Each structure stands twice: as C-alpha cells, then as structure tokens.
C-alpha cells in the first residue's frame, strides 16, 4: 500500500511540474506581448494594436484555463493529502508531502509567482503610458477648442489675428 501511495504522489508531482511549466510558458508569451504593446505605444503604431490585443486575449484565455486546471489540481491534491480547507495552498500541501521533488517544485512555483508580479508591473507601466498619451490628446483637443481672445494671438502666418484658428495659438508677451 505504501508503494502505491509513493507512485501516486510522484505522478501528482509530475503533473504539477508540467502544469507549472505550461503556466510559465504562457506567462512568458504574455510578457513578450506586453513588450510588443509597449513598443507599439512608443511608436504610436495604432495599426498594430488589434493583432497585439487579439494575441493577448488568446494568451489570457489559455492562462484562465490553466488557472482552473491548477485550482482543481490543488483541491484534489489537498483532499488526497488530508489538508484542511483553511490551509489549502500549494505551499502548505507540498510541505506536508514527503518527496524529494517538493523543494524544486516550490522554487519553480516561486519563480513563476515572481514572473507574474513582473508582468503585472509591466502591464501597469503600459497603462500609465496609455493614460499619459490620452491625457496629452485630451489637452490638445481642449486647446484646439478654446476660443482665441481678440488681439493677443498670432495667426499661422505670423500676423496679428483677431479671429485666430484654433490650435495655432501663440500668445504675445509684453
């Protein structure tokens, strides 16, 4: 009976290693996608965003499926290891298991968690870049819509302009 338990644990751990490897691969794809997005943002290459976002949706769907698979796996592993519901984290489960693989799996899991945090940070940076560009464009549009005060502006030709064209305002000083 003890041999069967060891075989089941080893098989479960092999499945976990495979699952973490697939998650890591998808995380790397997402990181690459985020870098592509940042490059497109910097170059203002709006035509590239559709393909970038379509690829991201595919990656996120894959990650969502892997998360569901991972959650079910952890739940099943917790039941087989008699881990109470309050302590059902992968770390707690692996610490209860008596296997030489658990330390390596925990390190793999921690590396994945660090990578996920880095990707989240990269996404936040891209969001800030997009918000800054949006803010700039909104301000430019607001400046474009502002009515010109009578005689204290120059026209695009450099002369005084009483009816200035929006967005070509340069106020005179002195």
Secondary structure as UniProt FT lines:
FT   HELIX           2..43
FT   HELIX           46..48
FT   HELIX           49..80
FT   TURN            81..82
FT   HELIX           85..87
FT   HELIX           90..96
FT   TURN            100..101
FT   HELIX           102..145
FT   TURN            150..151
FT   STRAND          153..154
FT   TURN            156..157
FT   TURN            166..167
//
